[in-house]
Structure formats: C-alpha cells, structure tokens
Amino acid sequence: MSDAARLLRLLSLLQTPREWPGSELASRLDVTTRTVRRDIDRLRDLGYPVESSMGVLGGYRLVAGKAMPPLLLDDEEAVAIAVGLRTAARQPVAGIAEASLRALAKLQQVLPPRLARRVSSLTSATAPSAASFGALVDPVQLTVIAGAAHGGERVRFTYVAHSKVTSQRHVEPVQLVALGRRWYLLAFDLDRDDWRIFRLDRVSSAVATGGRFSGRTPPGGDAASYVAQKMYETGPTCRAHVTLRLPVEVARVRLADFAGELVAVDGGSCVWHSVEDTVDYLAFRLMLVGCEFTVHGPVELVEHLRQVGERISRSVG
C-alpha cells in the first residue's frame, strides 16, 4: 500500500465516530504504531483535527463539530456511494429521489476513470426486478428532469403517449412522483397552458433549456396526492372478491396494508374483499400472496388473470 493510499485508509477509519487505539490502527493498516503516529501528524498538518488521549483506553479520533477539509473517499467507499445513489434514485422512497440523482451527477463528475468504469459495470450488471420497479426509467432522463425541477428550469423532451403518438413537449417541471411501480413527472405544459402528468419511462431526449420559471404550486398543494388522484380517475378501478387457500392470519400478514376485508372460512382458507384498485395491480398483488385462490369477481379481473396465465404458459411452454 502506498503512503497516499495508507493515509486515505487511515482517514477513512478515523471518520468512524469512535476512538481508535494506535495498536488497532496499526493492525488494520499493517504497519507499526510508529508509522501510525507519523501518519496522524501528517493528517494534522493537512488540517484534519485529530485528537489523541493517553492511557490504556486512549487512542485517536477526529474532533466532531469543527471545520473539516474536503471529504476524501477510498475506492470502496466511492463505489458504494455511487451504487447506493443509483439504487436510491430508482426506488419509490419519498424525498430522496431528486437529491440522490443530483448527488450522483456530482460524484460521477469527480470519479477517476478507473472508478467510473467500476461503477458503470456494477450498476449495469445489477438489474432491478420488474415486480419492484415496473417500467425502467433512463437515469440520465431522471437526472436532467430532477435537476431542472430543483432549479426551476424549463425542459424540452420527446414523449410517447399511451396511444403511441409521439410529441415534443415544453414544460415547467414541478415534481417527480413515485407511484406504485412507476415514476411520473407533474409539470405545467406551456404549449397547452395546463397541468400534465408524464410517465418517465416514456420520456426521451430531455434537455434543460436554460429558461427559468418561478415556483408553481401543484393543484391542491400536493403533487403526490394530485398524481395519485388523476391516475385513479383515468384508470378504472374495482374490488376483488377472492377465496384464498390460506389461514386468515397468514393472509393478513402477506397482504399487509392492502388487506382490505378478510373473513375466515375455515382453518386453511379465507375470503378476501380487497381495497379498490386497478385490475392489473389487483392481479399483481394476488400473485404475491403465494397460494392457490379462486376469483369470484369482478369479470374484468378474471379475464385479466386468464390472459396473464396464457401469456406465462406460452413463455415457458
């Protein structure tokens, strides 16, 4: 290990909020305690506030709450952060999506080529499951739109509607919303002079124009609630009536907050009256329950499951 690499590793260890005995640091770095003391002095010369204490329980630690030089990361930490940010950006976790994308863009700009290649290999080789994420969104498109929404900058992009009609859009992006298994953009469409909701997996060629706009308040004051309401209005919903071959207690655990109304039939089965949702999502939740079941209604759900079953049979036949 070179002197610079060892110094970086030492700083990485000291950034853990604890006191490190010199002997333990020496063991971790595979050097003598004398070398550790010399490296500690070098860190202090660079401006890092390293305190030392004497005695059997003594050791070294970074002083919390003081001004610090720029944060340094070793190879493993840089890769871990980049992969974590890429994963977080694809997760429907409230409040972290836009921040993760902005942070990832900044980190990728300063990664040396060898680390950039490692990050690219790891993220491209790690495929999220369709059950967890639904339609995949290009992270580059997300990054452009998230940055524009944060900075109040107008965006142009190409959009393919559900009808397969392609159009060019000029919008003021207000908020990214993760709903169910998809990402949506709530934006004010300048050409149509009205609010619009765009599925991010149908967006391409997104470019921030540089034109600025003052903050717009989403309809109703809450972007997530507005998008959810519109999705339910545009897609027909229903309640499933199903007999599950599961004890009612097990069914309640597996369905969790989607349980709706469950009534025990006997020790090994129960009747499920679901909460209201779209047919495709009701079918999706039924698949996750992991048991035999009989669907009593509605007819739309029965037909949808039949089509899904036929498609799966063709895929594995």
C-alpha positions as CSV (number, residue, x, y, z in Angstrom):
1,M,0.0,0.0,0.0
2,S,1.4,3.4,-1.0
3,D,1.8,6.2,1.6
4,A,-1.0,8.2,0.0
5,A,-3.3,5.1,-0.1
6,R,-2.5,4.3,3.5
7,L,-3.2,7.9,4.6
8,L,-6.5,7.8,2.8
9,R,-7.4,4.5,4.5
10,L,-6.4,5.9,7.9
11,L,-8.6,9.0,7.4
12,S,-11.5,6.7,6.4
13,L,-11.1,4.7,9.6
14,L,-10.9,7.9,11.8
15,Q,-14.1,9.2,10.2
16,T,-16.0,6.4,12.0
17,P,-17.3,8.1,15.2
18,R,-15.2,6.2,17.8
19,E,-11.8,6.3,19.4
20,W,-9.1,4.1,17.7
21,P,-6.2,2.6,19.8
22,G,-2.9,3.1,17.9
23,S,-2.3,-0.7,18.0
24,E,-5.7,-1.4,16.3
25,L,-5.0,1.2,13.6
26,A,-1.5,-0.4,13.1
27,S,-3.1,-3.8,12.7
28,R,-5.7,-2.5,10.3
29,L,-3.1,-0.8,8.1
30,D,-0.5,-3.5,8.5
31,V,2.2,-1.0,9.8
32,T,3.9,-0.2,13.0
33,T,2.4,2.1,15.7
34,R,5.3,4.5,15.0
35,T,4.1,4.8,11.4
36,V,0.6,5.4,12.6
37,R,1.9,8.3,14.8
38,R,3.7,9.7,11.8
39,D,0.6,9.5,9.6
40,I,-1.5,11.1,12.3
41,D,0.9,14.1,12.3
42,R,0.6,14.3,8.5
43,L,-3.2,14.5,8.8
44,R,-2.9,17.2,11.3
45,D,-0.6,19.2,9.0
46,L,-3.3,18.9,6.3
47,G,-5.8,20.4,8.7
48,Y,-7.7,17.4,10.0
49,P,-8.4,17.9,13.7
50,V,-7.2,14.5,15.1
51,E,-7.2,14.3,18.9
52,S,-5.2,11.8,21.0
53,S,-5.7,10.6,24.5
54,M,-3.3,8.8,26.8
55,G,-3.8,5.7,28.9
56,V,-4.9,2.1,28.4
57,L,-8.2,3.2,26.8
58,G,-6.6,6.0,24.9
59,G,-6.4,6.4,21.2
60,Y,-7.1,8.7,18.2
61,R,-10.3,10.3,17.0
62,L,-11.5,13.1,14.7
63,V,-13.0,16.0,16.6
64,A,-16.7,16.5,15.8
65,G,-18.2,19.8,15.1
66,K,-15.1,21.6,13.7
67,A,-14.4,22.8,10.2
68,M,-13.1,20.0,8.1
69,P,-11.1,19.9,4.8
70,P,-13.0,18.4,1.8
71,L,-14.2,14.8,2.4
72,L,-12.0,12.1,1.0
73,L,-13.2,8.7,0.0
74,D,-11.3,5.5,-0.7
75,D,-12.1,3.3,-3.7
76,E,-14.6,1.0,-2.0
77,E,-16.4,3.9,-0.3
78,A,-16.8,5.9,-3.6
79,V,-18.1,2.8,-5.4
80,A,-20.5,2.0,-2.6
81,I,-21.9,5.6,-2.5
82,A,-22.3,5.7,-6.3
83,V,-24.1,2.3,-6.5
84,G,-26.2,3.3,-3.5
85,L,-27.3,6.6,-5.1
86,R,-28.1,4.8,-8.4
87,T,-30.3,2.3,-6.5
88,A,-31.9,5.0,-4.4
89,A,-32.8,7.0,-7.5
90,R,-34.8,4.1,-8.8
91,Q,-36.6,3.4,-5.5
92,P,-40.0,4.9,-4.7
93,V,-38.7,6.4,-1.5
94,A,-40.3,9.8,-0.6
95,G,-37.9,12.8,-0.6
96,I,-34.6,11.1,-1.6
97,A,-35.0,10.6,-5.4
98,E,-34.1,14.1,-6.7
99,A,-31.4,14.5,-4.1
100,S,-29.9,11.1,-4.9
101,L,-29.8,12.0,-8.6
102,R,-28.2,15.4,-8.1
103,A,-25.6,13.8,-5.8
104,L,-24.9,11.0,-8.2
105,A,-24.3,13.5,-11.1
106,K,-21.8,15.5,-8.9
107,L,-20.0,12.3,-7.8
108,Q,-19.6,10.9,-11.3
109,Q,-18.0,14.2,-12.4
110,V,-15.1,13.7,-10.0
111,L,-14.6,9.9,-10.1
112,P,-11.3,8.9,-11.7
113,P,-11.7,6.8,-14.9
114,R,-10.9,3.5,-13.2
115,L,-13.6,4.1,-10.6
116,A,-16.1,5.4,-13.1
117,R,-15.7,2.1,-15.0
118,R,-16.2,0.0,-11.8
119,V,-19.4,2.0,-11.0
120,S,-20.7,1.6,-14.6
121,S,-20.0,-2.2,-14.5
122,L,-21.7,-2.7,-11.2
123,T,-24.8,-0.7,-12.0
124,S,-25.2,-2.2,-15.4
125,A,-24.8,-5.7,-14.1
126,T,-27.4,-5.1,-11.3
127,A,-30.9,-5.4,-12.7
128,P,-33.9,-4.4,-10.6
129,S,-36.8,-6.8,-10.8
130,A,-39.9,-5.8,-12.7
131,A,-42.0,-6.6,-9.7
132,S,-40.2,-4.0,-7.6
133,F,-39.7,-1.2,-10.2
134,G,-42.2,-1.7,-13.1
135,A,-41.1,0.0,-16.3
136,L,-37.4,1.1,-16.1
137,V,-36.6,4.8,-16.5
138,D,-33.4,6.0,-18.0
139,P,-31.3,7.5,-15.1
140,V,-30.0,10.2,-17.5
141,Q,-33.5,11.5,-18.2
142,L,-34.3,11.4,-14.5
143,T,-31.1,13.4,-13.7
144,V,-31.9,16.1,-16.2
145,I,-35.5,16.5,-15.1
146,A,-34.8,16.3,-11.4
147,G,-32.1,18.9,-11.7
148,A,-34.4,21.2,-13.8
149,A,-37.3,20.8,-11.3
150,H,-35.0,21.6,-8.4
151,G,-33.5,24.7,-10.1
152,G,-36.8,26.0,-11.6
153,E,-35.6,25.5,-15.2
154,R,-37.8,24.7,-18.2
155,V,-37.3,21.4,-20.1
156,R,-38.0,20.1,-23.6
157,F,-38.4,16.4,-24.3
158,T,-39.9,13.8,-26.6
159,Y,-43.0,12.0,-25.2
160,V,-44.7,8.8,-26.4
161,A,-48.3,8.8,-25.2
162,H,-50.3,5.6,-24.3
163,S,-51.8,5.9,-27.8
164,K,-48.3,5.6,-29.3
165,V,-48.5,9.2,-30.6
166,T,-45.1,10.9,-30.3
167,S,-45.0,14.7,-29.5
168,Q,-42.5,17.3,-28.4
169,R,-43.2,18.9,-25.1
170,H,-42.0,22.2,-23.5
171,V,-42.8,22.2,-19.8
172,E,-42.1,23.6,-16.4
173,P,-41.2,20.5,-14.2
174,V,-42.6,20.8,-10.7
175,Q,-42.2,17.4,-9.0
176,L,-41.1,13.8,-9.6
177,V,-43.6,11.4,-8.1
178,A,-43.0,7.6,-7.5
179,L,-46.4,5.9,-7.5
180,G,-46.8,2.2,-7.3
181,R,-44.2,0.7,-9.7
182,R,-43.8,3.8,-11.9
183,W,-42.3,7.3,-12.0
184,Y,-44.3,10.3,-13.0
185,L,-43.5,13.9,-13.7
186,L,-46.0,16.6,-12.7
187,A,-45.4,19.6,-14.9
188,F,-47.1,22.7,-16.4
189,D,-47.3,22.2,-20.2
190,L,-46.5,25.6,-21.7
191,D,-47.9,24.8,-25.2
192,R,-51.2,23.5,-23.7
193,D,-51.4,26.1,-20.9
194,D,-52.4,23.4,-18.4
195,W,-51.0,20.8,-15.9
196,R,-49.9,17.5,-17.3
197,I,-48.7,14.2,-15.9
198,F,-45.9,12.3,-17.8
199,R,-44.7,8.8,-17.3
200,L,-40.9,9.0,-17.1
201,D,-40.3,5.7,-18.9
202,R,-42.0,7.3,-22.0
203,V,-39.7,10.4,-21.9
204,S,-36.6,10.7,-24.0
205,S,-34.2,13.4,-25.2
206,A,-34.8,15.6,-22.2
207,V,-32.9,18.9,-22.3
208,A,-32.9,21.8,-19.9
209,T,-33.4,25.0,-21.9
210,G,-31.9,27.5,-19.5
211,G,-35.2,29.4,-19.3
212,R,-36.2,30.0,-15.7
213,F,-39.7,30.0,-14.1
214,S,-40.9,31.0,-10.7
215,G,-42.2,28.3,-8.4
216,R,-45.6,26.9,-9.3
217,T,-47.8,25.4,-6.6
218,P,-49.2,21.9,-7.7
219,P,-53.0,21.7,-7.9
220,G,-54.3,21.1,-4.4
221,G,-50.9,22.0,-3.0
222,D,-49.6,18.4,-3.0
223,A,-48.0,16.9,-6.1
224,A,-48.2,13.2,-4.9
225,S,-51.8,13.4,-4.0
226,Y,-52.8,15.1,-7.2
227,V,-51.0,12.5,-9.4
228,A,-52.5,9.6,-7.4
229,Q,-56.0,11.1,-7.8
230,K,-55.5,11.5,-11.5
231,M,-54.2,8.0,-12.0
232,Y,-57.3,6.6,-10.3
233,E,-59.6,8.8,-12.3
234,T,-58.1,7.8,-15.7
235,G,-57.9,4.1,-14.9
236,P,-61.0,2.0,-14.0
237,T,-60.8,0.5,-10.5
238,C,-62.7,-2.3,-8.8
239,R,-62.6,-4.5,-5.7
240,A,-61.6,-8.2,-5.9
241,H,-63.7,-10.9,-4.4
242,V,-61.4,-13.9,-3.9
243,T,-61.2,-17.1,-1.8
244,L,-57.5,-17.6,-0.7
245,R,-56.3,-21.0,0.4
246,L,-54.5,-19.5,3.4
247,P,-55.4,-19.2,7.1
248,V,-56.8,-15.7,7.6
249,E,-53.9,-14.7,9.9
250,V,-51.3,-15.6,7.3
251,A,-53.2,-13.8,4.5
252,R,-53.4,-10.7,6.7
253,V,-49.6,-10.6,7.1
254,R,-48.9,-11.2,3.4
255,L,-51.4,-8.6,2.2
256,A,-50.3,-6.1,4.9
257,D,-51.8,-2.6,4.3
258,F,-53.6,-4.0,1.2
259,A,-55.6,-6.5,3.2
260,G,-59.0,-4.8,2.9
261,E,-61.6,-7.1,4.4
262,L,-60.6,-10.7,5.3
263,V,-63.1,-13.3,6.6
264,A,-62.1,-16.8,7.8
265,V,-63.8,-19.7,6.1
266,D,-62.0,-22.5,8.0
267,G,-58.5,-23.1,9.3
268,G,-56.9,-23.1,5.9
269,S,-58.8,-20.6,3.8
270,C,-60.5,-17.2,3.9
271,V,-62.4,-14.8,1.7
272,W,-60.8,-11.6,0.6
273,H,-62.6,-8.4,-0.3
274,S,-59.8,-6.1,-1.5
275,V,-59.4,-2.4,-1.3
276,E,-60.2,-0.6,-4.6
277,D,-57.5,-0.5,-7.2
278,T,-56.8,-1.2,-10.9
279,V,-57.3,-4.7,-12.3
280,D,-53.6,-5.1,-13.2
281,Y,-52.5,-4.2,-9.7
282,L,-55.0,-6.4,-8.0
283,A,-53.7,-9.3,-10.2
284,F,-50.1,-8.4,-9.2
285,R,-51.0,-8.5,-5.5
286,L,-52.7,-11.8,-5.9
287,M,-49.6,-13.3,-7.4
288,L,-47.5,-12.1,-4.5
289,V,-49.8,-13.8,-1.9
290,G,-48.2,-17.2,-2.9
291,C,-51.2,-19.6,-2.5
292,E,-54.0,-21.2,-4.5
293,F,-57.0,-19.0,-4.9
294,T,-60.4,-18.7,-6.6
295,V,-61.6,-15.4,-8.1
296,H,-65.3,-14.8,-7.8
297,G,-65.2,-11.3,-9.4
298,P,-65.2,-9.0,-11.0
299,V,-65.3,-10.4,-14.5
300,E,-62.6,-7.9,-15.6
301,L,-60.1,-9.4,-13.1
302,V,-61.0,-13.0,-14.1
303,E,-60.3,-12.2,-17.7
304,H,-57.1,-10.3,-17.0
305,L,-55.7,-13.2,-15.0
306,R,-56.7,-15.6,-17.7
307,Q,-54.8,-13.6,-20.3
308,V,-51.8,-13.3,-17.9
309,G,-51.9,-17.1,-17.4
310,E,-52.0,-17.8,-21.1
311,R,-49.1,-15.5,-21.7
312,I,-47.0,-17.2,-19.0
313,S,-47.8,-20.6,-20.4
314,R,-46.6,-19.5,-23.8
315,S,-43.5,-18.2,-22.3
316,V,-42.5,-21.4,-20.6
317,G,-44.2,-24.0,-22.9
